[in-house]
Amino acid sequence: MTGFVVDASVAVKWLVGEEYSEQATALLHGGPTFVAPALVFAEAANALWAMHRRGDIAADDLAEAVETLRAAPISLPVSMPQLAAAAARLAVDLDHPVYDCFYLALSVQTQYPVVTADARFLGKVRGHPYLSDRIVHVMHAMSDG
């Protein structure tokens, strides 16, 4: 069975209509397994709050989206403390924020690629000599994953 480490950029696209939401939603119907660090819930909720703050979504829609995410088919196979050291090493190696590297650390452990819509993160990982196959853009996930 195929699977993905789903990051918050993709999880948010399951909840609100924006660029690449259609591709992200198609993943839900494609049958892959989804895993993530528990951080996905905090990051997605924060992104939704930022959308609310900008006036893009109502407070009730924010609350409903967070509840919907809670029911999403994402398993949390490894605890944040178990991923922390690896994520920190990857952050140093990539010169990239450790938050994103939690997803990458889980990818290395599970052998599932990270699916993301975050162009900066994608670029950092794709440019790395031995991590480049650990990430896929949501637009290409159905064909690459």
DSSP file (Angstrom, degrees, kcal/mol; ACC not computed):
  #  RESIDUE AA STRUCTURE BP1 BP2  ACC     N-H-->O    O-->H-N    N-H-->O    O-->H-N    TCO  KAPPA ALPHA  PHI   PSI    X-CA   Y-CA   Z-CA
    1    1 A M              0   0    0      0, 0.0     2,-0.1     0, 0.0    30,-0.0   0.000 360.0 360.0 360.0 141.0    0.0    0.0    0.0
    2    2 A T        +     0   0    0     29,-0.1    31,-2.6   110,-0.0     2,-0.3  -0.464 360.0 177.5 -85.2 160.3    1.2    3.5   -0.8
    3    3 A G  E     -a   33   0A   0     29,-0.3     2,-0.3   142,-0.3    31,-0.2  -0.982  16.9-150.3-157.1 167.7    1.4    6.3    1.7
    4    4 A F  E     -a   34   0A   0     29,-2.6    31,-2.4    -2,-0.3     2,-0.8  -0.989  22.7-128.8-140.0 147.4    2.3    9.8    2.4
    5    5 A V  E     -ab  35 114A   0    108,-2.6   110,-2.7    -2,-0.3     2,-0.5  -0.907  39.0-148.7 -87.2 113.9    3.5   12.0    5.2
    6    6 A V  E     - b   0 115A   0     29,-2.4     2,-0.2    -2,-0.8   110,-0.1  -0.754   9.2-154.7 -93.1 127.3    1.0   14.8    4.9
    7    7 A D    >>  -     0   0    0    108,-1.7     4,-2.2    -2,-0.5     3,-1.0  -0.477  32.1-100.1 -95.2 172.2    2.1   18.2    6.0
    8    8 A A  H 3> S+     0   0    0      1,-0.3     4,-2.5     2,-0.2     5,-0.2   0.803 117.5  64.8 -63.0 -30.7   -0.1   21.1    7.1
    9    9 A S  H 3> S+     0   0    0      1,-0.2     4,-0.7     2,-0.2    -1,-0.3   0.861 110.6  38.0 -62.4 -33.2    0.0   22.8    3.8
   10   10 A V  H <> S+     0   0    0     -3,-1.0     4,-1.0   105,-0.3    -2,-0.2   0.876 112.4  56.3 -82.5 -41.7   -1.9   19.8    2.3
   11   11 A A  H >X S+     0   0    0     -4,-2.2     3,-0.7     1,-0.2     4,-0.6   0.892 106.2  52.0 -57.9 -39.9   -4.1   19.2    5.3
   12   12 A V  H >X S+     0   0    0     -4,-2.5     4,-1.8     1,-0.2     3,-1.3   0.874 103.0  58.6 -64.1 -36.6   -5.4   22.8    5.1
   13   13 A K  H 3< S+     0   0    0     -4,-0.7    -1,-0.2     1,-0.3    -2,-0.2   0.734  98.5  59.5 -67.9 -21.3   -6.2   22.3    1.4
   14   14 A W  H << S+     0   0    0     -4,-1.0    -1,-0.3    -3,-0.7    -2,-0.2   0.743 113.0  39.8 -69.2 -23.2   -8.5   19.5    2.4
   15   15 A L  H << S+     0   0    0     -3,-1.3     2,-0.3    -4,-0.6    -2,-0.2   0.734 119.0  31.0-104.3 -28.2  -10.5   22.0    4.5
   16   16 A V  S  < S-     0   0    0     -4,-1.8     2,-0.7    49,-0.0    -1,-0.2  -0.965  81.5-107.6-134.9 149.7  -10.6   25.3    2.4
   17   17 A G        +     0   0    0     -2,-0.3     2,-0.3    -3,-0.1    -3,-0.1  -0.677  62.2 122.5 -80.6 117.2  -10.7   26.0   -1.3
   18   18 A E    >   -     0   0    0     -2,-0.7     3,-2.5    -5,-0.2     4,-0.3  -0.906  68.9 -39.4-156.2-179.3   -7.5   27.4   -2.5
   19   19 A E  T 3  S+     0   0    0     -2,-0.3    -6,-0.0     1,-0.3     0, 0.0  -0.248 128.9  10.6 -53.8 133.2   -4.8   26.6   -5.1
   20   20 A Y  T 3> S+     0   0    0      1,-0.0     4,-2.3   118,-0.0    -1,-0.3   0.461  88.9 121.7  74.2   6.9   -4.1   22.8   -5.2
   21   21 A S  H <> S+     0   0    0     -3,-2.5     4,-2.7     1,-0.2     5,-0.2   0.891  72.8  54.6 -62.7 -37.8   -7.2   22.0   -3.0
   22   22 A E  H  > S+     0   0    0     -4,-0.3     4,-2.0     1,-0.2    -1,-0.2   0.922 110.2  45.1 -62.4 -43.8   -8.6   19.8   -5.8
   23   23 A Q  H  > S+     0   0    0      2,-0.2     4,-1.3     1,-0.2    -1,-0.2   0.895 113.0  50.9 -66.6 -40.3   -5.3   17.8   -6.0
   24   24 A A  H  X S+     0   0    0     -4,-2.3     4,-0.9     1,-0.2     3,-0.3   0.918 111.3  47.8 -63.4 -42.9   -5.1   17.5   -2.2
   25   25 A T  H >X S+     0   0    0     -4,-2.7     4,-0.8     1,-0.2     3,-0.6   0.870 104.7  60.0 -66.4 -36.7   -8.7   16.3   -2.0
   26   26 A A  H >< S+     0   0    0     -4,-2.0     3,-0.8     1,-0.2     4,-0.5   0.846  97.2  61.4 -60.2 -32.8   -8.1   13.8   -4.8
   27   27 A L  H >< S+     0   0    0     -4,-1.3     3,-1.2    -3,-0.3     4,-0.4   0.877  95.8  60.3 -60.0 -37.1   -5.5   12.2   -2.6
   28   28 A L  H << S+     0   0    0     -4,-0.9     3,-0.3    -3,-0.6    -1,-0.2   0.800 109.6  42.3 -61.1 -27.8   -8.1   11.4   -0.1
   29   29 A H  T << S+     0   0    0     -3,-0.8    -1,-0.3    -4,-0.8    -2,-0.2   0.425  96.9  78.8 -99.0  -0.3   -9.9    9.3   -2.6
   30   30 A G  S <  S-     0   0    0     -3,-1.2    -1,-0.2    -4,-0.5    -2,-0.2   0.549 100.0-118.9 -88.2  -7.6   -6.8    7.6   -4.0
   31   31 A G        +     0   0    0     -4,-0.4    -3,-0.1    -3,-0.3   -29,-0.1   0.471  59.2 144.1  90.1   2.0   -6.4    5.1   -1.2
   32   32 A P        -     0   0    0      0, 0.0     2,-0.3     0, 0.0   -29,-0.3  -0.333  52.9-111.3 -74.4 160.7   -3.0    6.0    0.3
   33   33 A T  E     -a    3   0A   0    -31,-2.6   -29,-2.6    41,-0.0     2,-0.5  -0.684  30.7-149.2 -81.3 140.2   -2.2    5.8    3.9
   34   34 A F  E     +ac   4  74A   0     39,-0.6    41,-2.6    -2,-0.3     2,-0.3  -0.966  20.4 170.4-117.4 128.1   -1.7    9.2    5.6
   35   35 A V  E     +ac   5  75A   0    -31,-2.4   -29,-2.4    -2,-0.5    41,-0.2  -0.895   3.0 163.1-126.7 160.4    0.7    9.7    8.5
   36   36 A A        -     0   0    0     39,-1.7    42,-0.3    -2,-0.3     2,-0.2  -0.972  41.5 -97.9-164.4 158.5    1.9   12.9   10.1
   37   37 A P    >   -     0   0    0      0, 0.0     3,-2.2     0, 0.0     4,-0.2  -0.553  46.9-107.0 -74.6 156.2    3.6   14.1   13.3
   38   38 A A  T >> S+     0   0    0     40,-0.4     3,-1.6     1,-0.3     4,-0.7   0.733 113.2  81.5 -56.9 -21.9    1.0   15.5   15.8
   39   39 A L  H 3> S+     0   0    0      1,-0.3     4,-2.7     2,-0.2     5,-0.3   0.749  71.7  78.4 -54.5 -26.6    2.4   19.0   14.8
   40   40 A V  H <> S+     0   0    0     -3,-2.2     4,-2.4     1,-0.2    -1,-0.3   0.847  91.3  51.9 -55.4 -35.7    0.1   18.9   11.7
   41   41 A F  H <> S+     0   0    0     -3,-1.6     4,-2.2    -4,-0.2    -1,-0.2   0.908 111.4  44.7 -71.0 -41.3   -2.9   19.8   13.9
   42   42 A A  H  X S+     0   0    0     -4,-0.7     4,-2.1    -3,-0.2    -2,-0.2   0.922 116.5  46.2 -67.4 -43.4   -1.2   22.8   15.4
   43   43 A E  H  X S+     0   0    0     -4,-2.7     4,-2.3     2,-0.2    -2,-0.2   0.911 114.6  46.5 -68.2 -41.1    0.2   24.1   12.1
   44   44 A A  H  X S+     0   0    0     -4,-2.4     4,-2.5    -5,-0.3     5,-0.2   0.928 112.8  49.8 -66.8 -43.7   -3.1   23.6   10.2
   45   45 A A  H  X S+     0   0    0     -4,-2.2     4,-2.4    -5,-0.2    -1,-0.2   0.893 111.2  50.1 -61.8 -38.6   -5.1   25.3   13.0
   46   46 A N  H  X S+     0   0    0     -4,-2.1     4,-2.4     2,-0.2    -1,-0.2   0.908 109.7  50.0 -66.2 -41.5   -2.7   28.2   13.0
   47   47 A A  H  X S+     0   0    0     -4,-2.3     4,-1.9     2,-0.2    -2,-0.2   0.902 111.7  48.7 -63.1 -40.3   -2.9   28.5    9.2
   48   48 A L  H  X S+     0   0    0     -4,-2.5     4,-2.3     2,-0.2    -2,-0.2   0.899 109.7  51.9 -65.8 -40.7   -6.7   28.5    9.4
   49   49 A W  H  X S+     0   0    0     -4,-2.4     4,-2.8     1,-0.2    -2,-0.2   0.911 107.8  52.3 -61.0 -42.2   -6.6   31.1   12.2
   50   50 A A  H  X S+     0   0    0     -4,-2.4     4,-1.8     1,-0.2    -1,-0.2   0.887 108.4  51.2 -62.1 -38.0   -4.4   33.3   10.0
   51   51 A M  H  <>S+     0   0    0     -4,-1.9     5,-2.9     2,-0.2     6,-0.7   0.910 111.1  48.2 -63.5 -41.9   -7.0   33.0    7.2
   52   52 A H  H ><5S+     0   0    0     -4,-2.3     3,-1.3     4,-0.2    -2,-0.2   0.921 108.6  53.6 -63.2 -43.4   -9.7   34.0    9.7
   53   53 A R  H 3<5S+     0   0    0     -4,-2.8    -1,-0.2     1,-0.3    -2,-0.2   0.850 108.3  50.0 -61.5 -35.2   -7.6   37.0   10.8
   54   54 A R  T 3<5S-     0   0    0     -4,-1.8    -1,-0.3    -5,-0.2    -2,-0.2   0.562 120.7-110.9 -78.4  -8.4   -7.2   38.1    7.2
   55   55 A G  T < 5S+     0   0    0     -3,-1.3    -3,-0.2    -4,-0.5    -2,-0.1   0.609  84.9 121.8  89.0  12.6  -11.0   37.8    6.8
   56   56 A D  S   <S+     0   0    0     -5,-2.9     2,-0.3    -6,-0.2    -4,-0.2   0.791  77.2  22.0 -79.9 -28.7  -10.8   34.8    4.4
   57   57 A I  S    S-     0   0    0     -6,-0.7    -2,-0.2    -9,-0.1    -1,-0.2  -0.986  82.1-113.9-138.7 150.7  -12.9   32.5    6.6
   58   58 A A     >  -     0   0    0     -2,-0.3     4,-2.2     1,-0.1     5,-0.1  -0.359  31.2-110.9 -77.7 160.2  -15.4   33.1    9.4
   59   59 A A  H  > S+     0   0    0      1,-0.2     4,-2.3     2,-0.2     5,-0.2   0.890 119.9  52.1 -58.6 -41.2  -14.8   32.1   13.0
   60   60 A D  H  > S+     0   0    0      1,-0.2     4,-2.3     2,-0.2    -1,-0.2   0.878 108.7  50.7 -64.3 -37.1  -17.5   29.3   12.7
   61   61 A D  H  > S+     0   0    0      2,-0.2     4,-2.6     1,-0.2    -2,-0.2   0.872 108.3  53.1 -68.0 -36.9  -15.8   28.0    9.6
   62   62 A L  H  X S+     0   0    0     -4,-2.2     4,-2.2     2,-0.2    -2,-0.2   0.954 111.0  45.6 -60.3 -50.8  -12.4   27.9   11.4
   63   63 A A  H  X S+     0   0    0     -4,-2.3     4,-1.9     1,-0.2    -2,-0.2   0.900 114.2  48.9 -61.0 -41.7  -13.9   25.9   14.3
   64   64 A E  H  X S+     0   0    0     -4,-2.3     4,-2.5     1,-0.2    -1,-0.2   0.897 109.6  52.1 -66.1 -40.1  -15.6   23.5   11.9
   65   65 A A  H  X S+     0   0    0     -4,-2.6     4,-2.5     2,-0.2    -2,-0.2   0.899 108.3  50.8 -64.0 -40.5  -12.4   23.0    9.8
   66   66 A V  H  X S+     0   0    0     -4,-2.2     4,-1.8     2,-0.2    -1,-0.2   0.905 111.6  48.1 -64.3 -40.7  -10.4   22.2   12.9
   67   67 A E  H  X S+     0   0    0     -4,-1.9     4,-0.9     2,-0.2    -2,-0.2   0.898 111.0  51.1 -65.0 -40.1  -13.1   19.6   13.9
   68   68 A T  H >< S+     0   0    0     -4,-2.5     3,-0.7     1,-0.2     4,-0.3   0.911 108.4  51.6 -63.3 -42.6  -13.1   18.2   10.4
   69   69 A L  H >< S+     0   0    0     -4,-2.5     3,-1.7     1,-0.2    -1,-0.2   0.885 101.5  61.2 -61.4 -38.2   -9.3   17.9   10.5
   70   70 A R  H 3< S+     0   0    0     -4,-1.8    -1,-0.2     1,-0.3    -2,-0.2   0.823 107.4  45.5 -58.0 -30.4   -9.5   16.0   13.7
   71   71 A A  T << S+     0   0    0     -4,-0.9    -1,-0.3    -3,-0.7    -2,-0.2   0.427  87.2 122.0 -93.2  -0.1  -11.6   13.3   11.9
   72   72 A A  S <  S-     0   0    0     -3,-1.7     2,-2.3    -4,-0.3    -3,-0.0  -0.230  79.2-104.3 -63.3 153.6   -9.2   13.2    8.9
   73   73 A P  S    S+     0   0    0      0, 0.0   -39,-0.6     0, 0.0     2,-0.5  -0.316  75.4 131.1 -79.6  59.3   -7.6    9.8    8.1
   74   74 A I  E     -c   34   0A   0     -2,-2.3     2,-0.3    -5,-0.2   -39,-0.2  -0.949  41.3-157.8-114.0 125.6   -4.2   10.7    9.4
   75   75 A S  E     -c   35   0A   0    -41,-2.6   -39,-1.7    -2,-0.5    -3,-0.0  -0.752  10.9-145.2 -99.8 154.6   -2.4    8.4   11.8
   76   76 A L        +     0   0    0     -2,-0.3   -41,-0.1   -41,-0.2   -38,-0.1  -0.756  27.0 168.1-116.3  79.6    0.3    9.6   14.2
   77   77 A P        +     0   0    0      0, 0.0     2,-0.4     0, 0.0    -1,-0.1   0.687  62.8  39.7 -74.7 -18.5    2.7    6.6   14.3
   78   78 A V  S    S-     0   0    0    -42,-0.3   -40,-0.4     5,-0.0   -42,-0.1  -0.992  83.1-120.3-135.0 137.3    5.6    8.3   16.0
   79   79 A S     >  -     0   0    0     -2,-0.4     4,-1.2     1,-0.1     3,-0.2  -0.332  25.0-115.1 -74.9 157.5    5.6   10.8   18.9
   80   80 A M  H >> S+     0   0    0      1,-0.2     4,-1.4     2,-0.2     3,-0.7   0.908 116.1  54.0 -58.0 -45.0    7.0   14.3   18.6
   81   81 A P  H 3> S+     0   0    0      0, 0.0     4,-0.5     0, 0.0    -1,-0.2   0.870 106.2  53.6 -60.0 -33.2    9.7   13.6   21.2
   82   82 A Q  H 34 S+     0   0    0     -3,-0.2     4,-0.3     1,-0.2    -2,-0.2   0.788 114.7  40.6 -70.0 -26.2   10.8   10.5   19.2
   83   83 A L  H <X S+     0   0    0     -4,-1.2     4,-2.8    -3,-0.7     5,-0.2   0.613  92.4  89.6 -93.0 -14.9   11.2   12.7   16.0
   84   84 A A  H  X S+     0   0    0     -4,-1.4     4,-2.5     1,-0.2     5,-0.2   0.874  86.3  45.4 -58.7 -47.9   12.8   15.7   17.7
   85   85 A A  H  X S+     0   0    0     -4,-0.5     4,-2.3     1,-0.2    -1,-0.2   0.931 116.6  45.6 -64.6 -44.5   16.5   14.9   17.4
   86   86 A A  H  > S+     0   0    0     -4,-0.3     4,-2.5     1,-0.2    -1,-0.2   0.910 112.9  51.2 -63.8 -41.8   16.2   13.7   13.8
   87   87 A A  H  X S+     0   0    0     -4,-2.8     4,-2.3     1,-0.2    -2,-0.2   0.905 109.7  50.1 -62.6 -41.1   14.1   16.8   12.9
   88   88 A A  H  X S+     0   0    0     -4,-2.5     4,-2.0    -5,-0.2    -1,-0.2   0.914 110.8  48.9 -64.0 -43.1   16.7   19.1   14.5
   89   89 A R  H  X S+     0   0    0     -4,-2.3     4,-2.6     1,-0.2    -2,-0.2   0.918 112.2  48.6 -62.7 -42.7   19.6   17.4   12.6
   90   90 A L  H  X S+     0   0    0     -4,-2.5     4,-2.7     2,-0.2     5,-0.2   0.880 108.0  55.0 -64.5 -37.9   17.6   17.7    9.3
   91   91 A A  H  X>S+     0   0    0     -4,-2.3     5,-1.7     2,-0.2     4,-1.4   0.906 111.5  44.1 -62.1 -41.8   16.9   21.4   10.0
   92   92 A V  H  <5S+     0   0    0     -4,-2.0    -2,-0.2     2,-0.2    -1,-0.2   0.933 114.3  49.8 -67.0 -45.6   20.6   22.0   10.4
   93   93 A D  H  <5S+     0   0    0     -4,-2.6    -2,-0.2     1,-0.2    -1,-0.2   0.873 122.1  32.8 -61.5 -39.0   21.5   20.0    7.3
   94   94 A L  H  <5S-     0   0    0     -4,-2.7    -1,-0.2     2,-0.2    -2,-0.2   0.590  99.6-129.9 -92.6 -12.3   18.9   21.8    5.2
   95   95 A D  T  <5 +     0   0    0     -4,-1.4    -3,-0.2     1,-0.2    -4,-0.1   0.967  68.8 126.1  53.7  54.3   19.1   25.2    6.8
   96   96 A H  S   <S-     0   0    0     -5,-1.7    -1,-0.2    -6,-0.2    -2,-0.2  -0.973  70.9 -75.9-142.0 149.4   15.4   25.0    7.1
   97   97 A P    >>  -     0   0    0      0, 0.0     4,-1.2     0, 0.0     3,-0.5  -0.120  35.3-130.9 -52.8 139.4   12.9   25.4   10.0
   98   98 A V  H 3> S+     0   0    0      1,-0.2     4,-1.1     2,-0.2    -7,-0.1   0.787 100.5  71.3 -63.5 -29.0   12.7   22.5   12.3
   99   99 A Y  H >> S+     0   0    0      1,-0.2     3,-0.9     2,-0.2     4,-0.6   0.945 103.3  41.2 -53.3 -50.5    8.8   22.5   12.1
  100  100 A D  H X> S+     0   0    0     -3,-0.5     4,-1.4     1,-0.2     3,-0.8   0.837 107.1  64.1 -65.9 -32.0    8.9   21.2    8.5
  101  101 A C  H 3X S+     0   0    0     -4,-1.2     4,-2.8     1,-0.3    -1,-0.2   0.687  88.0  68.5 -71.2 -16.9   11.7   18.8    9.3
  102  102 A F  H <X S+     0   0    0     -4,-1.1     4,-2.0    -3,-0.9    -1,-0.3   0.908 101.9  47.5 -62.5 -40.4    9.5   16.9   11.7
  103  103 A Y  H <X S+     0   0    0     -3,-0.8     4,-1.9    -4,-0.6    -2,-0.2   0.908 112.9  48.4 -64.7 -41.4    7.5   15.8    8.6
  104  104 A L  H  X S+     0   0    0     -4,-1.4     4,-2.4     2,-0.2    -2,-0.2   0.892 108.4  53.1 -67.5 -40.2   10.8   14.9    6.8
  105  105 A A  H  X S+     0   0    0     -4,-2.8     4,-1.9     1,-0.2    -1,-0.2   0.903 110.1  48.7 -61.2 -40.6   12.1   12.9    9.8
  106  106 A L  H  X S+     0   0    0     -4,-2.0     4,-2.9     2,-0.2     6,-0.3   0.873 108.4  55.0 -66.7 -35.7    8.8   10.9    9.8
  107  107 A S  H  X S+     0   0    0     -4,-1.9     4,-2.3     2,-0.2     5,-0.4   0.927 107.4  48.7 -60.8 -46.0    9.3   10.4    6.1
  108  108 A V  H  < S+     0   0    0     -4,-2.4    -1,-0.2     1,-0.2    -2,-0.2   0.898 115.5  45.3 -61.4 -40.2   12.7    8.9    6.6
  109  109 A Q  H  < S+     0   0    0     -4,-1.9    -2,-0.2    -5,-0.2    -1,-0.2   0.907 122.6  33.2 -72.4 -42.0   11.4    6.6    9.3
  110  110 A T  H  < S-     0   0    0     -4,-2.9    -2,-0.2     2,-0.2    -1,-0.2   0.654  97.6-130.4 -89.5 -15.9    8.2    5.4    7.5
  111  111 A Q     <  +     0   0    0     -4,-2.3    -3,-0.2     1,-0.3    -4,-0.1   0.649  67.7 127.0  68.4  16.9    9.7    5.5    4.0
  112  112 A Y        -     0   0    0     -5,-0.4    -1,-0.3    -6,-0.3    -2,-0.2  -0.871  62.7-119.0 -97.1 136.1    6.6    7.5    2.8
  113  113 A P        -     0   0    0      0, 0.0  -108,-2.6     0, 0.0     2,-0.4  -0.398  26.4-108.7 -71.1 152.8    7.4   10.7    1.0
  114  114 A V  E     -bd   5 135A   0     20,-3.1    22,-2.6  -110,-0.2     2,-0.5  -0.659  27.4-149.8 -74.8 133.3    6.2   14.0    2.4
  115  115 A V  E     +bd   6 136A   0   -110,-2.7  -108,-1.7    -2,-0.4  -105,-0.3  -0.947  31.2 161.7-105.3 127.0    3.3   15.5    0.3
  116  116 A T  E     - d   0 137A   0     20,-2.1    22,-2.7    -2,-0.5    23,-0.3  -0.923  47.5-159.1-142.0 160.5    3.4   19.3    0.4
  117  117 A A        +     0   0    0     -2,-0.3     2,-0.9    20,-0.2    20,-0.1   0.215  66.6 112.3-116.9   5.8    2.2   22.4   -1.3
  118  118 A D     >  -     0   0    0      1,-0.2     4,-2.6     2,-0.1     5,-0.2  -0.716  49.7-167.8 -85.8 102.7    5.0   24.4    0.3
  119  119 A A  H  > S+     0   0    0     -2,-0.9     4,-2.5     1,-0.2    -1,-0.2   0.849  84.7  52.7 -62.6 -37.1    7.3   25.5   -2.5
  120  120 A R  H  > S+     0   0    0      2,-0.2     4,-2.1     1,-0.2    -1,-0.2   0.945 112.5  43.7 -65.9 -47.6   10.1   26.6   -0.2
  121  121 A F  H  > S+     0   0    0      2,-0.2     4,-2.4     1,-0.2     5,-0.3   0.926 113.6  52.1 -61.8 -46.2   10.2   23.3    1.7
  122  122 A L  H  X S+     0   0    0     -4,-2.6     4,-3.0     1,-0.2     5,-0.2   0.919 109.8  49.3 -56.0 -46.3   10.0   21.3   -1.5
  123  123 A G  H  X S+     0   0    0     -4,-2.5     4,-1.5     1,-0.2    -1,-0.2   0.897 110.1  50.1 -62.7 -42.0   12.9   23.3   -3.0
  124  124 A K  H  < S+     0   0    0     -4,-2.1     4,-0.2     2,-0.2    -1,-0.2   0.938 116.7  40.1 -62.1 -47.4   15.1   22.8    0.0
  125  125 A V  H >< S+     0   0    0     -4,-2.4     3,-1.6     1,-0.2     6,-0.3   0.912 113.5  53.0 -72.2 -42.1   14.5   19.0    0.1
  126  126 A R  H 3< S+     0   0    0     -4,-3.0    -1,-0.2    -5,-0.3    -2,-0.2   0.797 106.7  55.3 -63.1 -27.0   14.6   18.5   -3.6
  127  127 A G  T 3< S+     0   0    0     -4,-1.5    -1,-0.3    -5,-0.2    -2,-0.2   0.484  87.2  99.3 -83.7  -2.3   18.0   20.3   -3.7
  128  128 A H  S <> S-     0   0    0     -3,-1.6     4,-1.1    -4,-0.2     3,-0.4  -0.686  75.0-132.3 -89.8 137.5   19.5   17.9   -1.1
  129  129 A P  T  4 S+     0   0    0      0, 0.0    -1,-0.1     0, 0.0    -4,-0.0   0.812  99.6  20.3 -62.2 -33.1   21.7   15.1   -2.4
  130  130 A Y  T  4 S+     0   0    0      1,-0.1     3,-0.1     2,-0.1    -4,-0.1   0.389 123.0  52.5-119.7   6.3   20.2   12.2   -0.5
  131  131 A L  T >4 S+     0   0    0     -3,-0.4     3,-2.7    -6,-0.3     4,-0.1   0.465  73.2 102.6-112.6  -4.8   16.8   13.5    0.6
  132  132 A S  G >< S+     0   0    0     -4,-1.1     3,-0.6     1,-0.3    -1,-0.1   0.737  80.9  52.6 -58.2 -26.2   15.4   14.6   -2.8
  133  133 A D  G 3  S+     0   0    0      1,-0.2    -1,-0.3    -8,-0.1    -7,-0.1   0.388  91.0  79.6 -89.1   5.2   13.2   11.5   -3.2
  134  134 A R  G <  S+     0   0    0     -3,-2.7   -20,-3.1    -9,-0.1     2,-0.3   0.350  91.2  52.5 -92.1   5.8   11.6   12.1    0.2
  135  135 A I  E <   -d  114   0A   0     -3,-0.6     2,-0.3   -22,-0.3   -20,-0.2  -0.994  54.6-177.7-146.1 147.3    9.2   14.8   -0.9
  136  136 A V  E     -d  115   0A   0    -22,-2.6   -20,-2.1    -2,-0.3     2,-0.2  -0.997  31.0-115.3-143.4 142.7    6.5   15.4   -3.6
  137  137 A H  E >>  -d  116   0A   0     -2,-0.3     3,-1.9   -22,-0.2     4,-0.7  -0.555  28.3-122.1 -75.0 142.6    4.4   18.3   -4.5
  138  138 A V  G >4 S+     0   0    0    -22,-2.7     3,-0.6     1,-0.3     4,-0.4   0.801 111.2  64.5 -55.6 -30.8    0.7   17.7   -4.0
  139  139 A M  G 34 S+     0   0    0    -23,-0.3    -1,-0.3     1,-0.2     3,-0.1   0.787 114.5  30.6 -64.3 -26.7    0.1   18.6   -7.7
  140  140 A H  G X> S+     0   0    0     -3,-1.9     4,-2.9     1,-0.1     3,-0.7   0.350  88.8 104.0-112.3   4.4    2.2   15.5   -8.7
  141  141 A A  H <X S+     0   0    0     -4,-0.7     4,-2.5    -3,-0.6    -2,-0.1   0.855  77.5  54.2 -61.6 -38.2    1.4   13.2   -5.7
  142  142 A M  H 34 S+     0   0    0     -4,-0.4    -1,-0.3     1,-0.2    -2,-0.1   0.831 119.2  34.6 -67.5 -29.6   -1.0   10.9   -7.6
  143  143 A S  H <4 S+     0   0    0     -3,-0.7    -2,-0.2     2,-0.1    -1,-0.2   0.775 127.6  35.9 -93.9 -28.9    1.5   10.2  -10.3
  144  144 A D  H  <        0   0    0     -4,-2.9    -3,-0.2    -7,-0.2    -2,-0.2   0.785 360.0 360.0 -93.4 -30.0    4.8   10.3   -8.3
  145  145 A G     <        0   0    0     -4,-2.5  -142,-0.3    -5,-0.4    -1,-0.1   0.475 360.0 360.0 -82.4 360.0    3.6    8.7   -5.0
